[in-house]
Amino acid sequence: MLSRPREIVRGVWNGPGGGREVLTLAYPLILAHMSFTVQTFVDRLFLTWYSAEAVAGAVTGLFTTLAVMALFSGTGEYLTTFIAQYLGAGRPLRIGPALWQGFYFALGAGVLIASVSPLVGPVFALAGHDPLVQRNEITFATILLRGAFPVVLMATLATFFAGRGQTRVVLVVNVISTLADIVLDALWIFGRGGFPRWGVAGAAWSTVVAQALGAAIFIVLILRPASRRAYATLSGWRFDRALFLRLLRYGLPSGLQYSLEILAFAIFMMIVGRIGTASLAATGISFNLNMIVFMPMLGLGVAVSAVVGRYLGADQPDVAERATWSAFWLSLVYMTACGALYLLAPHALLFPYAAGADPVVFAEVERISVVLLRFVALYSLFDMMNVIFAAALRGAGDTFYTLALTVVLSWTAMLVPAYFVCVVGGGGVYAAWTTASAYIVLLGILMMRRFRAGRWKKLRVIEPHLPGLEAAG
């Protein structure tokens, strides 16, 4: 009687697509995304100590710039699926040419993003926030937009390692980048070590410089002799129009999904900002703490896309499906623990923010944040479902559905109701968060439904194999 449950556990854990394989591939990516969580947490923590207006401006500034940059970094990150499917199909010499198309894309993206930075002022003027908050929003967003190239490039180059399962490399480079960001934050925000007191500008510049460092490290590793021989990472430098357009065809919907979802939350933040500075600061802090859950799930999502892509490239869709469910059960355990933490220990989570802030000003922010963390605990399980199943769909190439669903639900379930309830009807921050939670819950349920339908099993993003193609690359 006792052996049967053990056999079931061993069956779920072992073998192709089992929990062991998924976790082995995913844990470095989870830790890498947690390093970004730490980086953002420290940014917000230091800026909270600097001023409430600084942290509020940085949060809305970050959401707004990410809405732009996510379109391009999300497209570049989609190379993970190409690389995984080429590897699974036994065509490694197509990996280098694919990566070079990502480099050309990132270069063009950096120029394009920087060119829209003059629009930042008028955009934030429409939000109607406190003038000091607005000044910080403009400063933070302008610097990030002008320094977008290394941000997009680092995300793109990481796919060379994530798509081939060398996720520990991604972890190490992300940790180095995060440590650099934290050190520069301490120096540039508060004006230490002989540097001027830059405040929110220091936080923005530290992010740009840290991303440039990470991208440089990836380039050095990608161009090592072994990689040049095995994957044509140098000889495949030529622009490949067909491959580039294929990246845009599948990658742009994926990037646009990230972009429009972040834009939706940026608009949501602007709606909350009209309620009051305390509500905006509490929302920013709660979203920041939510990243403790969300960013590691993104790491697991990248792993799911890579595993699904590799097994589909090898024409083993059933193993790809098994790997997705393995990721789901692993993340369910983690998400349940995090949800309990939000419910049972909110003041402990908020303590670092309170430690360096004005106690009178922060008291109202903390009161609101405690309630908002209950919302986070509620929707986190559904957020996890969205990340896992959407990642599996993207790993197959089903990117248009994930885009369409995100756009429709973000407006019909969150933004339009939030506007009418809060701006027109005078509702408070809790009413706004109710609409955001409804959006996330519906998104998770419908992504799982799409995955279970199974149409994704027949999709591929790579071109059919033609004799001599790899040699030509």
WOPEBEL-V917296 format. One record per backbone hydrogen bond with DSSP energy under -1.0 kcal/mol. NH is the residue of the N-H (numbers start at 1). CO is the residue of the C=O. Records with the same first field share a line. If there is no record, write none. Layout:
BEGIN
NH=CO, CO
END
This chain:
BEGIN
6=2
7=3
8=4
9=5
10=6
11=7
12=8
13=9
14=10
18=15
19=12
20=13
22=18
23=19
24=20
25=21
26=22
27=23
30=26
31=27
32=28
33=29
34=30
35=31
36=32
37=33
38=34
39=35
40=36
41=37
42=38
43=39
44=40
45=41
46=42
47=43
48=44
49=45
50=46
51=47
55=51
56=52
57=53
58=54
59=55
60=56
61=57
62=58
63=59
64=60
65=61
66=62
67=63
69=65
70=66
73=69
74=70
76=72
77=73
79=76
80=77
81=78
82=78
83=79
84=80
85=81
86=82
87=83
88=84
89=85
90=87
91=86
94=91
95=92
96=231
98=94
99=95
100=96
101=97
102=98
103=99
104=100
105=101
106=102
107=103
108=104
109=105
110=106
111=107
112=108
113=109
114=110
115=111
116=113
117=114
119=116
120=117
123=119
124=120
125=121
126=122
134=130
135=131
136=132
137=133
138=134
139=135
140=136
141=137
142=138
143=139
144=140
145=141
146=142
147=143
148=145
152=148
153=149
154=150
155=151
156=152
157=153
158=154
159=156
160=157
162=158
163=159
165=162
166=161
167=165
171=167
172=168
173=169
174=170
175=171
176=172
177=173
178=174
179=175
180=176
181=177
182=178
183=179
184=180
185=181
186=182
187=183
188=184
189=185
192=187
195=192
198=188, 196
199=189
201=198
203=199
204=200
205=201
206=202
207=203
208=204
209=205
210=206
211=207
212=208
213=209
214=210
215=211
216=212
217=213
218=214
219=215
220=216
221=217
222=218
223=219
224=221
228=224
229=225
230=226
231=227
236=232
237=234
244=240
245=241
246=242
247=243
248=244
249=245
250=246
251=247
252=248
255=251
256=252
257=253
258=254
259=255
260=256
261=257
262=258
263=259
264=260
265=261
266=262
267=263
268=264
269=265
270=266
271=267
272=268
273=269
275=272
276=272
280=276
281=277
282=278
283=279
284=280
285=281
286=282
287=283
288=284
289=285
290=286
291=287
292=289
293=290
294=290
295=291
297=293
298=294
299=295
300=296
301=297
302=298
303=299
304=300
305=301
306=302
307=303
308=304
309=305
310=306
311=307
312=308
313=309
314=310
315=312
316=311
320=316
321=317
322=318
323=319
324=320
325=321
326=322
327=323
328=324
329=325
330=326
331=327
332=328
333=329
334=330
335=331
336=332
337=333
338=334
339=335
340=336
341=337
342=338
343=339
344=340
345=341
349=345
350=346
354=350
355=351
362=358
363=359
366=362
367=363
368=364
369=365
370=366
372=368
373=369
374=371
375=371
376=372
377=373
378=374
379=375
380=376
383=379
384=380
385=381
386=382
387=383
388=384
389=385
390=386
391=387
392=388
393=389
394=390
395=391
397=393
398=393
399=397
403=399
404=400
405=401
406=402
407=403
408=404
409=405
410=406
411=407
412=408
413=409
415=410
416=411
418=414
419=415
420=416
421=417
422=418
423=419
424=419
425=420
427=421
432=428
433=429
434=430
435=431
436=432
437=433
438=434
439=435
440=436
441=437
442=438
443=439
444=440
445=441
446=442
447=443
448=444
449=445
450=446
451=447
452=448
453=449
454=451
457=454
458=455
459=456
469=466
472=468
473=469
END
